[in-house]
Amino acid sequence: HPNMANVSKKDLAEKLRSMYKVHDVQCIQLFGFKTAFGGGRSTGFGLIYENVDKMKKFEPKYRLARAGFEQKKGAGRRGKKDTKNRCKKARGKEKTKAKSSGGKK
C-alpha cells in the first residue's frame, strides 16, 4: 500500500471476500497487523470461517468482542481500584455507601 499509512481491516476483508468467494464478511477475522519500517507494506493474520457459528465456537472471546459479537462486561480495572481506595478512606455506613456507588464518584 504505497503512499498510504495502512489499509483498513474492512477493505482487506472485502478484498479477501472477493478473492476466496466468502459469502459473509463477518466470517473473516483479521488481526496482528504490523506495518513494515518505512511503510508501504504490512503483514498480519487472517482467518476465514465457514459460518458465524463456527467462528463463535473457535475464536477467543476478546477477538469476538472486537468484532462486536460479545459484550464487554464488568467495571474496568481503574474503576475497581478507585472504589477500593475510596472504601479504605471511609468507615462504617459510609463504607457501604462508597462500595455501592461503584465506579462513580
DSSP file with accessible surface (Angstrom, degrees, kcal/mol):
  #  RESIDUE AA STRUCTURE BP1 BP2  ACC     N-H-->O    O-->H-N    N-H-->O    O-->H-N    TCO  KAPPA ALPHA  PHI   PSI    X-CA   Y-CA   Z-CA
    1    1 A H    >         0   0   46      0, 0.0     3,-1.2     0, 0.0    39,-0.4   0.000 360.0 360.0 360.0  68.7    0.0    0.0    0.0
    2    2 A P  T 3   +     0   0   98      0, 0.0     3,-0.1     0, 0.0    37,-0.1  -0.230 360.0  19.7 -61.3 150.3    2.4    2.7   -1.2
    3    3 A N  T 3  S+     0   0  176      1,-0.2     2,-0.3     2,-0.1     3,-0.1   0.665 108.7  96.7  63.1  17.7    1.5    6.3   -0.3
    4    4 A M  S <  S-     0   0   99     -3,-1.2    36,-0.7     1,-0.1    -1,-0.2  -0.985  71.6-139.1-132.0 147.2   -0.8    5.1    2.5
    5    5 A A  S    S-     0   0   82     -2,-0.3     2,-0.3     1,-0.3    35,-0.2   0.957  80.6 -36.7 -67.4 -50.3   -0.1    4.8    6.2
    6    6 A N        -     0   0   99     -3,-0.1     2,-0.4    33,-0.1    -1,-0.3  -0.961  61.1-101.8-161.8 174.9   -2.0    1.5    6.4
    7    7 A V        -     0   0   41     -2,-0.3     2,-0.1    -3,-0.1    -3,-0.0  -0.879  37.8-114.1-109.7 139.8   -5.0   -0.3    5.0
    8    8 A S     >  -     0   0   56     -2,-0.4     4,-2.0     1,-0.1     5,-0.2  -0.370  18.0-126.2 -72.5 151.1   -8.3   -0.7    6.9
    9    9 A K  H  > S+     0   0  102      1,-0.2     4,-2.6     2,-0.2     5,-0.2   0.818 110.1  58.9 -66.2 -29.8   -9.4   -4.1    8.0
   10   10 A K  H  > S+     0   0  173      2,-0.2     4,-2.2     1,-0.2    -1,-0.2   0.927 106.6  46.8 -64.1 -44.5  -12.7   -3.6    6.4
   11   11 A D  H  > S+     0   0   96      1,-0.2     4,-2.2     2,-0.2    -2,-0.2   0.912 113.7  48.5 -63.1 -42.1  -11.1   -3.0    3.0
   12   12 A L  H  X S+     0   0   49     -4,-2.0     4,-2.8     2,-0.2     5,-0.2   0.899 109.4  52.5 -65.2 -39.9   -8.9   -6.1    3.5
   13   13 A A  H  X S+     0   0    8     -4,-2.6     4,-2.4     1,-0.2    -1,-0.2   0.913 109.7  49.2 -62.9 -41.0  -11.9   -8.2    4.5
   14   14 A E  H  X S+     0   0   96     -4,-2.2     4,-2.1     2,-0.2    -1,-0.2   0.913 111.4  49.6 -62.9 -41.9  -13.7   -7.1    1.3
   15   15 A K  H  X S+     0   0  133     -4,-2.2     4,-2.3     1,-0.2    -2,-0.2   0.933 113.0  46.1 -63.6 -45.1  -10.6   -8.0   -0.8
   16   16 A L  H  X S+     0   0   39     -4,-2.8     4,-2.8     1,-0.2    -1,-0.2   0.866 108.3  58.0 -65.0 -35.6  -10.3  -11.4    0.8
   17   17 A R  H  X>S+     0   0   91     -4,-2.4     5,-1.6    -5,-0.2     4,-0.7   0.924 110.9  41.2 -60.2 -44.4  -14.1  -11.9    0.4
   18   18 A S  H  <5S+     0   0   82     -4,-2.1     3,-0.3     3,-0.2    -2,-0.2   0.890 115.8  50.7 -72.7 -35.1  -13.8  -11.5   -3.4
   19   19 A M  H  <5S+     0   0  100     -4,-2.3    -2,-0.2     1,-0.2    -1,-0.2   0.914 123.2  28.3 -66.9 -44.4  -10.5  -13.5   -3.6
   20   20 A Y  H  <5S-     0   0  142     -4,-2.8    -1,-0.2    -5,-0.1    -2,-0.2   0.280 105.0-120.4-104.4   7.7  -11.8  -16.5   -1.7
   21   21 A K  T  <5 +     0   0  179     -4,-0.7     2,-0.4    -3,-0.3    -3,-0.2   0.923  44.3 177.4  54.2  52.2  -15.5  -16.2   -2.6
   22   22 A V      < -     0   0   18     -5,-1.6    -1,-0.2    -6,-0.2     3,-0.1  -0.715  25.7-149.1 -86.6 134.8  -16.7  -15.9    1.0
   23   23 A H  S    S+     0   0  131     -2,-0.4     2,-0.4     1,-0.2    -1,-0.1   0.803  81.1  38.0 -76.4 -28.6  -20.4  -15.4    1.4
   24   24 A D    >   -     0   0   52      1,-0.1     3,-1.3    26,-0.1    -1,-0.2  -0.981  61.7-153.2-131.2 126.9  -20.3  -13.3    4.6
   25   25 A V  G >  S+     0   0   35     -2,-0.4     3,-1.9     1,-0.3    -1,-0.1   0.814  95.4  68.3 -65.5 -27.1  -17.6  -10.7    5.5
   26   26 A Q  G 3  S+     0   0  108      1,-0.3    -1,-0.3     3,-0.0    25,-0.1   0.706  87.6  67.0 -67.0 -17.4  -18.3  -11.4    9.3
   27   27 A C  G <  S+     0   0    0     -3,-1.3    22,-2.5    23,-0.1     2,-0.5   0.518  86.1  85.6 -79.2  -4.7  -16.7  -14.8    8.8
   28   28 A I  E <   -A   48   0A  14     -3,-1.9     2,-0.5    20,-0.2    20,-0.2  -0.871  60.2-168.8-102.4 124.7  -13.3  -13.2    8.2
   29   29 A Q  E     -A   47   0A  16     18,-3.2    18,-2.9    -2,-0.5     2,-0.4  -0.961   4.0-174.2-113.7 122.7  -11.2  -12.3   11.2
   30   30 A L  E     +A   46   0A  19     -2,-0.5     2,-0.3    16,-0.2    16,-0.2  -0.949  18.5 142.6-117.0 136.4   -8.1  -10.1   10.7
   31   31 A F  E     +A   45   0A  35     14,-2.4    14,-2.8    -2,-0.4    -2,-0.0  -0.976  37.6  49.7-161.3 167.1   -5.6   -9.3   13.4
   32   32 A G  E     +     0   0A  34     -2,-0.3     2,-0.3    12,-0.2    -1,-0.1   0.841  62.4 175.3  69.1  40.1   -2.0   -8.8   14.4
   33   33 A F  E     -     0   0A  75     11,-0.2     2,-0.4    -3,-0.1    11,-0.2  -0.579   9.8-176.1 -84.2 139.0   -1.0   -6.3   11.7
   34   34 A K  E     -A   43   0A 147      9,-2.8     9,-2.4    -2,-0.3     2,-0.4  -1.000  20.1-136.5-132.1 130.0    2.4   -4.7   11.6
   35   35 A T  E     -A   42   0A  70     -2,-0.4     7,-0.3     7,-0.2     3,-0.1  -0.723  28.5-117.3 -85.9 132.8    3.5   -2.0    9.2
   36   36 A A    >   -     0   0   28      5,-3.2     3,-2.5    -2,-0.4     5,-0.3  -0.342  41.6 -86.7 -66.2 150.6    7.0   -2.6    7.8
   37   37 A F  T 3  S+     0   0  215      1,-0.3    -1,-0.1     3,-0.1     0, 0.0  -0.347 119.8  24.3 -60.3 130.7    9.6    0.1    8.6
   38   38 A G  T 3  S-     0   0   77     -3,-0.1    -1,-0.3    -2,-0.1    -2,-0.1   0.291 113.1-115.6  93.5 -11.6    9.4    2.8    6.0
   39   39 A G  S <  S+     0   0   34     -3,-2.5   -34,-0.1     2,-0.2   -33,-0.1  -0.144  80.9 105.5  77.0-174.4    5.7    2.0    5.3
   40   40 A G  S    S+     0   0   30    -36,-0.7     2,-0.3   -39,-0.4    -1,-0.1   0.265  82.6  55.6  86.7 -13.5    4.3    0.7    2.0
   41   41 A R        -     0   0  170     -5,-0.3    -5,-3.2   -40,-0.2     2,-0.3  -0.986  57.8-174.4-153.3 140.1    3.9   -2.9    3.3
   42   42 A S  E     -A   35   0A  35     -2,-0.3     2,-0.3    -7,-0.3    -7,-0.2  -0.947   7.6-157.3-132.6 153.3    2.1   -4.6    6.1
   43   43 A T  E     +A   34   0A  91     -9,-2.4    -9,-2.8    -2,-0.3     2,-0.3  -0.959  26.9 137.0-127.3 150.8    1.9   -8.1    7.4
   44   44 A G  E     -     0   0A  37     -2,-0.3     2,-0.3   -11,-0.2   -12,-0.2  -0.956  43.9 -90.4-171.3-175.6   -0.8   -9.7    9.5
   45   45 A F  E     -A   31   0A 136    -14,-2.8   -14,-2.4    -2,-0.3     2,-0.3  -0.864  29.1-174.5-115.8 149.9   -3.0  -12.7   10.1
   46   46 A G  E     -A   30   0A  42     -2,-0.3     2,-0.4   -16,-0.2   -16,-0.2  -0.998   6.7-164.1-144.2 140.0   -6.4  -13.6    8.8
   47   47 A L  E     -A   29   0A  64    -18,-2.9   -18,-3.2    -2,-0.3     2,-0.5  -0.987   5.1-160.2-123.6 134.6   -8.8  -16.4    9.5
   48   48 A I  E     -A   28   0A  73     -2,-0.4     2,-0.3   -20,-0.2   -20,-0.2  -0.969  11.2-162.9-116.5 123.9  -11.8  -17.3    7.3
   49   49 A Y        -     0   0   39    -22,-2.5     3,-0.1    -2,-0.5   -22,-0.1  -0.713  26.5-125.7-104.1 157.3  -14.6  -19.4    8.8
   50   50 A E  S    S-     0   0  137     -2,-0.3     2,-0.3     1,-0.2   -27,-0.2   0.889  89.3 -12.6 -66.2 -42.9  -17.3  -21.4    7.1
   51   51 A N  S  > S-     0   0   57    -24,-0.1     4,-1.7     1,-0.1    -1,-0.2  -0.945  73.4 -96.5-152.1 173.7  -20.0  -19.6    9.0
   52   52 A V  H  > S+     0   0   30     -2,-0.3     4,-2.7     1,-0.2     5,-0.2   0.853 117.7  58.7 -66.6 -33.7  -20.6  -17.3   12.0
   53   53 A D  H  > S+     0   0  119      1,-0.2     4,-1.6     2,-0.2    -1,-0.2   0.914 106.5  47.4 -63.8 -42.1  -21.4  -20.2   14.4
   54   54 A K  H  > S+     0   0   84      2,-0.2     4,-2.1     1,-0.2     5,-0.3   0.897 111.1  52.7 -64.2 -38.8  -18.0  -21.9   13.7
   55   55 A M  H  X S+     0   0    0     -4,-1.7     4,-2.8     1,-0.2    -2,-0.2   0.934 108.4  49.4 -62.7 -44.8  -16.3  -18.6   14.3
   56   56 A K  H  < S+     0   0   96     -4,-2.7    -1,-0.2     1,-0.2    -2,-0.2   0.828 111.2  51.8 -64.4 -29.1  -18.1  -18.1   17.7
   57   57 A K  H  < S+     0   0  158     -4,-1.6    -1,-0.2    -5,-0.2    -2,-0.2   0.901 122.3  25.9 -73.3 -40.4  -17.0  -21.6   18.6
   58   58 A F  H  < S+     0   0  126     -4,-2.1    -2,-0.2    -5,-0.1    -3,-0.2   0.730  97.7  91.2-102.9 -24.9  -13.3  -21.3   17.9
   59   59 A E  S  < S-     0   0    8     -4,-2.8     2,-0.0    -5,-0.3     5,-0.0  -0.472  80.8-108.9 -73.9 143.9  -12.4  -17.6   18.2
   60   60 A P    >>  -     0   0   48      0, 0.0     4,-1.8     0, 0.0     3,-0.5  -0.356  29.4-112.3 -67.8 155.6  -11.2  -16.3   21.6
   61   61 A K  H 3> S+     0   0  125      1,-0.2     4,-2.4     2,-0.2     9,-0.2   0.850 113.4  56.8 -59.3 -38.2  -13.6  -14.0   23.5
   62   62 A Y  H 3> S+     0   0  128      1,-0.2     4,-1.8     2,-0.2    -1,-0.2   0.878 108.1  47.2 -67.6 -33.3  -11.5  -10.9   23.1
   63   63 A R  H <> S+     0   0   30     -3,-0.5     4,-1.8     2,-0.2    -1,-0.2   0.862 110.6  52.3 -75.5 -32.1  -11.5  -11.1   19.3
   64   64 A L  H  X>S+     0   0    0     -4,-1.8     5,-2.9     2,-0.2     6,-0.8   0.895 108.2  52.1 -65.7 -38.1  -15.2  -11.7   19.3
   65   65 A A  H ><5S+     0   0   24     -4,-2.4     3,-0.7     4,-0.2    -2,-0.2   0.908 108.2  51.1 -64.5 -39.7  -15.6   -8.6   21.4
   66   66 A R  H 3<5S+     0   0  162     -4,-1.8    -1,-0.2     1,-0.2    -2,-0.2   0.881 110.2  49.1 -62.4 -38.7  -13.5   -6.6   18.9
   67   67 A A  H 3<5S-     0   0   47     -4,-1.8    -1,-0.2    -5,-0.1    -2,-0.2   0.589 121.0-110.4 -78.8 -11.4  -15.7   -7.9   16.1
   68   68 A G  T <<5S+     0   0   58     -4,-0.8    -3,-0.2    -3,-0.7    -2,-0.1   0.639  89.3 109.7  94.1  17.4  -18.9   -6.9   18.0
   69   69 A F  S   <S+     0   0   47     -5,-2.9     2,-0.3    -6,-0.2    -4,-0.2   0.769  72.9  49.6 -93.9 -29.4  -20.2  -10.4   18.8
   70   70 A E  S    S-     0   0   67     -6,-0.8     2,-0.4    -9,-0.2    -2,-0.2  -0.855  81.6-124.8-110.1 148.5  -19.5  -10.4   22.6
   71   71 A Q        -     0   0  160     -2,-0.3     2,-0.3    -3,-0.0    -6,-0.1  -0.749  24.7-121.3 -90.5 134.4  -20.4   -7.8   25.1
   72   72 A K        -     0   0  179     -2,-0.4     2,-0.3    -7,-0.1    -1,-0.0  -0.582  40.1-154.7 -71.1 135.6  -17.6   -6.3   27.2
   73   73 A K        +     0   0  176     -2,-0.3    -1,-0.0     2,-0.1    -3,-0.0  -0.804  34.3  10.0-120.8 156.0  -18.6   -7.0   30.8
   74   74 A G  S    S-     0   0   76     -2,-0.3     2,-0.1     2,-0.0    -2,-0.0   0.172  88.1 -50.6  76.2 170.7  -18.0   -5.6   34.3
   75   75 A A        -     0   0   61      1,-0.1    -2,-0.1     2,-0.1    27,-0.0  -0.429  64.0-102.3 -76.1 155.4  -16.3   -2.4   35.5
   76   76 A G     >  -     0   0   50     -2,-0.1     4,-2.0     1,-0.1     5,-0.2  -0.211  30.1-105.2 -74.5 168.6  -12.9   -1.5   34.3
   77   77 A R  H  > S+     0   0  190      1,-0.2     4,-2.1     2,-0.2     5,-0.2   0.910 120.0  51.1 -61.5 -44.0   -9.7   -2.0   36.2
   78   78 A R  H  > S+     0   0  151      1,-0.2     4,-2.5     2,-0.2    -1,-0.2   0.908 108.5  51.9 -63.3 -42.0   -9.4    1.7   37.0
   79   79 A G  H  > S+     0   0   17      1,-0.2     4,-2.2     2,-0.2    -1,-0.2   0.899 108.7  50.4 -62.2 -41.0  -12.9    1.9   38.4
   80   80 A K  H  X S+     0   0  133     -4,-2.0     4,-2.4     1,-0.2    -1,-0.2   0.918 111.0  49.0 -63.7 -41.5  -12.4   -1.1   40.7
   81   81 A K  H  X S+     0   0   76     -4,-2.1     4,-2.5     2,-0.2    -2,-0.2   0.910 109.8  51.3 -65.2 -41.5   -9.2    0.4   42.1
   82   82 A D  H  X S+     0   0   53     -4,-2.5     4,-2.2     2,-0.2    -1,-0.2   0.923 111.0  48.4 -61.4 -43.4  -10.9    3.8   42.7
   83   83 A T  H  X S+     0   0   22     -4,-2.2     4,-2.2     1,-0.2    -2,-0.2   0.929 111.2  50.4 -61.6 -45.2  -13.8    2.1   44.6
   84   84 A K  H  X S+     0   0  115     -4,-2.4     4,-1.6     1,-0.2    -2,-0.2   0.929 112.0  46.9 -59.9 -44.8  -11.3    0.1   46.7
   85   85 A N  H  X S+     0   0   48     -4,-2.5     4,-1.0     1,-0.2    -1,-0.2   0.848 110.0  52.6 -71.5 -31.6   -9.3    3.2   47.6
   86   86 A R  H  X S+     0   0   55     -4,-2.2     4,-1.1     1,-0.2     3,-0.4   0.890 107.8  52.8 -66.6 -37.6  -12.5    5.1   48.4
   87   87 A C  H  < S+     0   0   13     -4,-2.2    -2,-0.2     1,-0.2    -1,-0.2   0.835 102.3  58.7 -66.5 -32.6  -13.5    2.3   50.7
   88   88 A K  H  < S+     0   0  142     -4,-1.6    -1,-0.2     1,-0.2    -2,-0.2   0.847 108.1  46.2 -65.0 -30.9  -10.2    2.5   52.5
   89   89 A K  H  < S+     0   0  174     -4,-1.0    -1,-0.2    -3,-0.4    -2,-0.2   0.731 104.4  74.4 -83.3 -22.8  -10.8    6.1   53.5
   90   90 A A     <  -     0   0   12     -4,-1.1     2,-0.3    -3,-0.1     3,-0.0  -0.529  61.6-160.2 -94.6 158.1  -14.4    5.6   54.7
   91   91 A R    >   -     0   0  207     -2,-0.2     3,-1.3     4,-0.0     4,-0.2  -0.978  51.0 -17.3-134.5 149.2  -15.7    3.9   57.9
   92   92 A G  T >> S-     0   0   59     -2,-0.3     4,-1.1     1,-0.3     3,-0.8  -0.331 127.9  -1.0  68.4-132.9  -19.0    2.4   58.9
   93   93 A K  H 3> S+     0   0  185      1,-0.2     4,-1.9     2,-0.2    -1,-0.3   0.812 129.7  62.7 -64.5 -31.6  -22.1    3.3   56.9
   94   94 A E  H <> S+     0   0  129     -3,-1.3     4,-2.5     1,-0.2    -1,-0.2   0.844  97.5  58.3 -62.7 -31.7  -20.1    5.5   54.6
   95   95 A K  H <> S+     0   0   81     -3,-0.8     4,-2.3     2,-0.2    -1,-0.2   0.927 106.6  45.9 -66.2 -43.5  -18.0    2.4   53.5
   96   96 A T  H  X S+     0   0   94     -4,-1.1     4,-2.2     1,-0.2    -1,-0.2   0.888 112.4  52.1 -67.0 -34.4  -21.1    0.5   52.3
   97   97 A K  H  X S+     0   0  152     -4,-1.9     4,-1.5     1,-0.2    -2,-0.2   0.916 109.5  49.1 -66.3 -39.9  -22.2    3.7   50.5
   98   98 A A  H  X S+     0   0   14     -4,-2.5     4,-0.5     1,-0.2    -2,-0.2   0.895 111.9  49.2 -67.4 -38.0  -18.8    4.0   48.8
   99   99 A K  H >< S+     0   0  134     -4,-2.3     3,-0.9     1,-0.2    -1,-0.2   0.903 110.2  50.4 -66.1 -42.2  -18.9    0.3   47.7
  100  100 A S  H 3< S+     0   0   96     -4,-2.2    -1,-0.2     1,-0.2    -2,-0.2   0.791  98.0  66.3 -71.4 -24.5  -22.5    0.6   46.3
  101  101 A S  H >< S-     0   0   38     -4,-1.5     3,-1.4     1,-0.2    -1,-0.2   0.722  84.5-174.3 -70.7 -19.6  -21.6    3.7   44.2
  102  102 A G  T <<  -     0   0   27     -3,-0.9    -1,-0.2    -4,-0.5    -2,-0.1  -0.403  60.7  -6.7  69.7-130.4  -19.3    1.5   42.1
  103  103 A G  T 3  S+     0   0   53     -2,-0.2    -1,-0.2    -3,-0.1     2,-0.1   0.584 112.2  97.2 -80.5  -8.6  -17.2    3.4   39.5
  104  104 A K    <         0   0  157     -3,-1.4    -3,-0.1     1,-0.1     0, 0.0  -0.413 360.0 360.0 -81.1 156.3  -18.9    6.7   40.1
  105  105 A K              0   0  224     -2,-0.1    -1,-0.1    -4,-0.0    -2,-0.1  -0.769 360.0 360.0 -97.2 360.0  -17.5    9.5   42.3
